[in-house]
Amino acid sequence: MRDHMLKTGFALLAAAFVAVPLSVSAGEKMNKAEDKVKGTASDMKEAGSDTWITSKTKIALFADDRVKGHDVSVETTNGDVYLRGKVDSAEAKSAAAEVTRGIEGVKNVKNDLQVVPASTRKAVTADDKAITKSVESRLSKDPDLKKVDVRTDAGVVVLSGQVANISAAARASEMAHKVDGVKAVKNELRTSQARTTN
């Protein structure tokens, strides 16, 4: 009987020692899960605030008489607001930046608006469409650049999206710049290859 009690005691003690690491492991997993949820919630909050900033900026631009809001594209990333499109005058361009800076949560304003007088707007828009098609056509022939997004504002080509490496990004700029009518190329391509330092 005593042997049986001793064996049972040892068995319980061994089970307790085995259970301790399991509970620690489960606790660690729970903490990691909580951290992941917090990180995801933080990402969603950030994205939500960027969406909020973009929407508030568009509303403010539409409401301002100095800026024709429908000609302005607004994008926000981590509180940095990018203004693109066409406006009638330098005053409208600076007014758009001023209005955007007044929005709560805006950290920086990148004003890439092109000044195009209303009288030449239709011709420029038609040219922009032709330039975009030509650049897309050239890039589609390169397997590394098929998925690059192309946008043109008053002859300025904007390349965005993701490419494999910096060489592909440089090649995209070079190819776009060779298209007739392109005044400049803004390369906003991200690379998936990690940058190495010597």
C-alpha positions, 0 to 999 in steps of 0.5 A: 500500500505504501509503495502504491502511495509512493508511486502515485506521489511520484507520478503526480510530482512528475506530472506537475513538473511536465505541466509547468513548461506546458503552462509557461508555453501556453502563456507565452503563446497567449502573450504572442497572440495578444501582441499580434492582435494589438499589432493588427489593431494598431495597423488597422487604426493607422490605416483607419486614420489614413483613410480618415485624413484622405476623406477629410482632405477631399471634403475640405478641397471640394469646399474651398473655392480656390481649389477645384477638388475634383482635379486633385487626387489625395493619398495618405500613408502614415499621416503623409498626404500626397496631392496629385493632379491638375490645378488652374494656377500656382495659387490653387496649388498653394491653397491645396497644400494650405488646406491639407496642412490644416487637417487634423493628423496630417504630418507632411504634405507632398504637393505634386500638383501640376499647374495647367491652365483650363484652356489647355487642360483637354489637350493635356489630358488627352496627351496624358492618356496617350503617354500612359498607354505608351509607357504601359505598352513599353513596360508590359514587354519586360516581365519584371515590369508588367505589374507597374502602375502608370499615371501621367499628370501634365506630362509627368509620369508617376510609376508605382507598385512593387518590383523585384529590385532597384535595377528593375526600378531604374529600368522602368524610369529609363523606359518611361523617360524615352516615351515622347511627351514625357517631361519627367518621371517620378519613380515611387516603386518599392523593391521587394529585395532587402537593401544591403549595406557594406 
